[in-house]
Amino acid sequence: MVTITTSIKGAGGIDLAAEITGAPDAMPVLLAHGGGQTRRAWKRVTSDLADAGFCAIAFDMRGHGDSAWSDTGAYEIRDFAADLVAVASRMDRKPALVGASLGGLAGLLAEGELAQGSFASLTLVDIAPRMEPDGVMRVVGFMEQHVETGFASPDEAAEVIARYMPHRGKRGAGAGLRHYLRQKDDGRFYWHWDPAFIRNIMAAKRSNPENQEHQFQELSKAAASLTLPLHLIRGAASDLVSEEAVAHLRQVAPHAEYTDIADATHMVVGDANDAFSNAILVFLNRHHGPAGSGQ
C-alpha cells in the first residue's frame, strides 16, 4: 500500500505534516494523535484502514513531529480543534475523525462547538469529557519531566518510558523511538514537540487549579450537542477514563457507542493495536459502508 507524505493546512495556514495511505477517492479517515505523540502512533492503523478500503490521513498536530510550531504558543485545545476544522473544510468529503487523548478532546470541541457538521463520525480513543485528575496529572507530569533537560541518549529515553509504562516491559531505543526525539547542538536528545505546549498546560493548572472543572463542563456541553455517529474506545486498565466517565458521556450523549479494550491502558493503540483496529473498522463500516463507500 502506497503512503504519500505531504503537508496540509491547519488554522491560520499553519503547516501540518501528514501521511495519506489508501485510495484518494475512498472514504477519508482523519487520525489525530495524543499530546506528545506524532503521526507514527497510527502506523499500523493506517495500513489496516487502507486494506479495508478507507483513505487514512494521519498528521502531526501543531507543535508536534514535523509540523510547524506556533509562533505565539497557541496550544489550547481550541487551537488544535481549529486545525481539525480547517483540515476537514478543505477536503472533498467529510472525514471520519479518530482522535486519541488530545486529538479526541480537540475533536469534541471542533464538532460540538466550533463547527458542527465538519465530520462524518467521531471516535474518541480513551478520552471523555470527564477525566480522572490523577490520570491527567500522570500524563502531563511525564511530559514535563524531561522537557527542559532532555536525555543523554535514546537509551535513556527508553528507560524513562519503560518506567512510565511498566506493563509493556522495556523496549530498546529503536528507529521508532528515534522519530520522537531530536538531537540538538548540545548533543542531548529532546522530545519531538514544542516545549511551549506542555509549559502552557502546566502554567494554566498552577495559576488556576479550578480551571479543570470548568474544562470538564465545557467538554460535556460540547458532547451533549453531538448528533453525528459517536464511538468511545476505552482501555480497560485506563487510569484516565474511568467507568464513571464512560457513564457520564453516555448520559450526555446517549447515542454514543462504546468499546472496552481488555489489557489496554490509556495508550490503547500501542497496547492492543489489533483489537483497536478491529473496533474502529466495525464502527466505520457500520456507519460509512464497506470499503468506505458510504457518506
Secondary structure, 3 states (H helix, E strand, C coil): CCEEEEEEECHHHCEEEEEEECCCCCCEEEEECCCCCCHHHHHHHHHHHHHCCCEEEEECCCCECCCCCCCCCCCCHHHHHHHHHHHHHCCCCCCEEEEECHHHHHHHHHHHHHCCCCCCEEEEECCCCCCCHHHHHHHHHHHHHCCCCCECCHHHHHHHHHHHCHHHCCCCCCHHHHCCEEECCCCCEEECECHHHHHHHHHHHHHCCCHHHHHHHHHHHHHHCCCCCEEEEEECCCCCCCHHHHHHHHHHCCCCEEEEECCCCCCHHHHCHHHHHHHHHHHHHHHHCHHHCCC
